[in-house]
């Protein structure tokens, strides 16, 4: 089973910020409320970026790099379980660089 997360439709058309303290549509909020639960439920999660007004590096790093740093998931597992869907391939490249550079707190 694949879970599809469309950020613009299911989260916000204008996601911004890193932490919950930065606002309700931060990278941490997306990771904790949508992305991590989807990863725990499904073998594959498709994250659709198109439709949102844009993504700052703090949002993307916290949402995706935070899966390694905060949730303790390995980059290898994330490469297997996540598919990024976007017309702007630079976002996809940035997401994978954040995942690959993140180090677990463990």
C-alpha positions in Angstrom: 0.0 0.0 0.0 1.2 3.5 -0.8 0.1 6.5 1.1 0.1 9.8 -0.8 0.7 13.0 1.0 -0.1 16.1 -1.0 1.4 19.0 1.1 -0.7 21.7 -0.5 -4.0 19.9 -0.1 -3.4 18.0 3.2 -1.1 20.4 5.1 -0.7 23.9 3.7 -0.2 25.8 0.4 2.3 28.0 2.2 4.4 25.7 4.5 7.1 27.6 6.4 9.5 27.4 9.3 11.4 24.7 11.0 9.9 24.2 14.5 6.4 24.1 16.0 7.2 27.5 17.6 7.6 29.0 14.1 3.9 28.3 13.3 1.4 25.6 12.6 2.8 24.8 9.1 6.4 24.1 10.0 8.6 21.3 8.9 8.4 19.8 12.4 4.6 19.8 12.3 4.5 18.2 8.9 7.0 15.5 10.0 5.3 14.7 13.3 1.6 15.0 12.2 1.7 13.5 8.7 5.0 12.2 7.4 6.1 10.0 10.3 2.6 8.4 10.9 2.4 7.7 7.1 5.9 6.0 7.2 4.8 3.9 10.1 1.6 2.8 8.4 2.9 2.1 4.9 5.7 0.5 2.9 5.8 3.5 0.5 4.9 7.1 1.0 4.6 9.5 -2.0 5.1 13.1 -1.0 3.7 15.5 -3.6 5.2 19.0 -3.4 3.5 20.6 -6.4 0.7 23.0 -5.6 2.5 24.6 -2.6 3.8 28.2 -3.0 7.3 27.1 -2.2 9.6 25.5 0.4 12.3 27.1 2.5 15.3 25.1 3.4 14.4 25.2 7.1 11.0 23.5 6.3 12.5 20.8 4.1 15.5 20.1 6.3 13.4 19.7 9.5 10.7 17.7 7.8 13.0 15.2 6.0 16.4 15.5 7.7 14.5 15.4 11.0 13.4 11.9 10.2 17.0 10.8 10.6 18.0 13.2 13.4 14.9 13.1 15.6 13.0 9.9 14.6 16.1 7.8 14.3 15.3 6.4 10.8 18.2 5.5 8.5 18.8 7.4 5.2 18.8 4.0 3.5 15.3 3.1 4.8 14.0 6.5 3.8 15.3 6.2 0.3 13.3 2.9 0.0 10.1 4.2 1.6 9.7 7.7 0.3 9.0 8.9 -3.3 9.2 12.7 -3.9 6.8 13.9 -6.6 7.6 17.4 -8.0 8.2 19.2 -11.2 11.0 21.2 -9.6 13.7 18.5 -9.2 15.9 20.9 -7.2 13.5 20.4 -4.3 13.9 16.6 -4.6 17.7 16.9 -4.7 17.7 19.2 -1.6 15.4 16.8 0.3 17.7 13.8 -0.3 20.8 15.9 0.5 19.2 16.8 3.9 18.4 13.1 4.5 21.8 11.9 3.6 23.6 14.6 5.6 21.5 14.2 8.8 23.0 12.3 11.7 20.9 10.5 14.3 21.0 11.9 17.8 21.4 8.3 19.0 
